[in-house]
Amino acid sequence: MSRIGKKPISVPAGVKVAIDPARSSIRVEGPKGKLERALRPEVRVAWSESEKSIACSIDPASIEDPQMRAYWGLTRALIASMVKGVSAGFEKKLEIVGVGWNAKMQGMNLVLNVGYADPVTMPIPAGVKVEVAGAIVTVSGPDAQSVGQFAAAMRSKRKPEPYKGKGVKYVDEVIARKQGKAFGA
């Protein structure tokens, strides 16, 4: 049995859940936003209003199939992530390290000056909020996948290099530094 899939998801106050069996989708709405996701047809999802929890299950005949158990656990984890996102939200902080390197907002675009001849312009996806405070860029939003994807795309524009540590890195990331060339004595 899936150890993750059989755990119920507790829903905090202020979060609304709607399951649409006709479209096989779930909609979660809270103070940080609203998210909707299509569900796998193999997994059944039930909302208990009295217990304020969501339960996932699969057909008992297919309990021995590893693929079905994987879908069961995955569906439960995705729904738990949605509930956390609309209630607390997700956040990634990135730091720009380099002399004269910076980031600024231009409308719905993030403009990075990271050592190239031309600035790098990145359009901000819907549902993602970006704040720039000096060399720190904060990416936040209710959808963990969108926040993580935008932060990873921003980091990929100039990955940190190991000699001087210049580049775009996560705030809590540790860069393994290398020694440069040593000229002889």
Stockholm file with secondary structure:
# STOCKHOLM 1.0

chainA/1-185         MSRIGKKPISVPAGVKVAIDPARSSIRVEGPKGKLERALRPEVRVAWSESEKSIACSIDPASIEDPQMRAYWGLTRALIASMVKGVSAGFEKKLEIVGVGWNAKMQGMNLVLNVGYADPVTMPIPAGVKVEVAGAIVTVSGPDAQSVGQFAAAMRSKRKPEPYKGKGVKYVDEVIARKQGKAFGA
#=GR chainA/1-185 SS CCTTTTSCEECCTTCEEEEETTTTEEEEEETTEEEEEECCTTEEEEEETTTTEEEEEECGGGTTCHHHHHHHHHHHHHHHHHHHHHHTCEEEEEEEESTTCEEEEETTEEEEESSSSSCEEEECCTTCEEEEETTEEEEEESCHHHHHHHHHHHHHTSCCCTTTCCEEEETTCCCCCCCCCCCCC
#=GC SS_cons         CCTTTTSCEECCTTCEEEEETTTTEEEEEETTEEEEEECCTTEEEEEETTTTEEEEEECGGGTTCHHHHHHHHHHHHHHHHHHHHHHTCEEEEEEEESTTCEEEEETTEEEEESSSSSCEEEECCTTCEEEEETTEEEEEESCHHHHHHHHHHHHHTSCCCTTTCCEEEETTCCCCCCCCCCCCC
//
